[in-house]
Amino acid sequence: FMSSTFSERILLARKAKGLTQKELAQKAGVSQATISDIERGRNSSSLEVPALAKALGLSIDALATGKDFSAKEETSPITANDFAFIPLYDVLGSCGNGYINDHPEVKSKLAFRKDWLKETSLQEKHLSIITAHGDSMWPTINEGAILLLNSQFGRLESGKVYALLHNGEVRVKRLFAEFTGAWRIASDNPNKTLYPDNLVDAEAMSGLQ
């Protein structure tokens, strides 16, 4: 089998070995960002080829040129053990002015591949699912969208989307750090007449979950 590009050969060989990008990066002594760039076709430096070939158990020639390249993936039946079942709560995350959810309960569970969770550095115990309500986050999030929440996100990062809980109201918004120390709670919907941004000072932010 001859793959058409170096990027495809790296991706196929990594998958065949059952490695995540992070694991391959560690074995080859390069950064995960390097692996990600290679697989996206953004980087094909010959300097990494020997290390990557060794980490993937391939010859340098096969990986670099595609000659006699073979990435055989051992297949096995998919079972329930391959999936994590994440609770879907009967909670509406408002993409608007906030939505009060009284006594939230788990109404079902949705299956996610464990290898995908591992690839994206998500831990099952920190995950939950809610449903989007409203259109203030359009076009990023549509009405009725299923939202996978990660409660172990670390520090707040400017420009990212969060589900916020305050006084029983759940809001899904994008947060921006201001130079004053305050945070701007913004909607992606460009109609700022209907969905204006709100500034919240650092003290008030401490009351948000």
Residue, then its C-alpha position, 0 to 999 in steps of 0.5 A: f500500500m502506498s499512501s499519497t502523502f507523508s501526513e497520511r502515512i504518519l496518521l495511518a501508522r499511528k492509528a495502526k499502533g493504537l497511539t495517541q498524538k501525545e504518545l507518539a510524540q513522547k516515543a519520538g521525542v518531539s512535541q505533540a504540536t509537531i505531530s498535529d502539524i504533520e498530520r494536518g499537512r502543515n509540517s513535513s520536516s525531514l529532521e523528524v523522519p528517523a525518530l518517527a520511523k523508529a517510534l512507529g516500527l517502520s523503515i525511514d524509506a517506507l515512511a519518507t517515500g511511501k515505498d513498501f509502506s504498510a500500516k496494518e491495524e489489528t481489528s477486534p469487535i467493538t464492545a460496550n467496554d470501548f465506550a464511556f457512557i456520559p450522563l445527559y441531564d434534563v438541563l437547558g443551557s441558555c444561549g440567551n439570558g439564563y435558564i433556571n433548572d430545578h432539580p436536574e436529573v439524568k434522563s439518559k446517557l450518550a456513548f463516547r469512544k474511550d479512545w476519542l476521550k483519551e485523544t482529547s485528554l478528557q476524563e469520563k468522571h469530569l464530563s456531563i451533557i446538557t442541551a442548548h436553548g436559544d440562539s444567542m450563541w449562533p452560529t457556533i451553537n444552534e438551538g437544541a445542540i448537545l453540549l459536552l461539558n468538561s468540569q476540569f478545565g483549569r484556568l479560565e481562558s479568554g475567548k473560550v466558551y463556558a457553561l456558567l451557573h449563577n443563582g440557579e441559572v445556566r448560561v452558555k457564553r464566550l468569556f473575554a478577559e479585560f485589561t482591568g481584570a474584569w471579564r466580558i460575557a459575550s454572545d456569538n450572535p452578532n445582534k448586540t441589540l438583542y444580545p449585548d455583552n456584559l462586564v463582570d468584575a473579578e469579585a463577581m466572577s468568583g460567585l460563578q461556577 
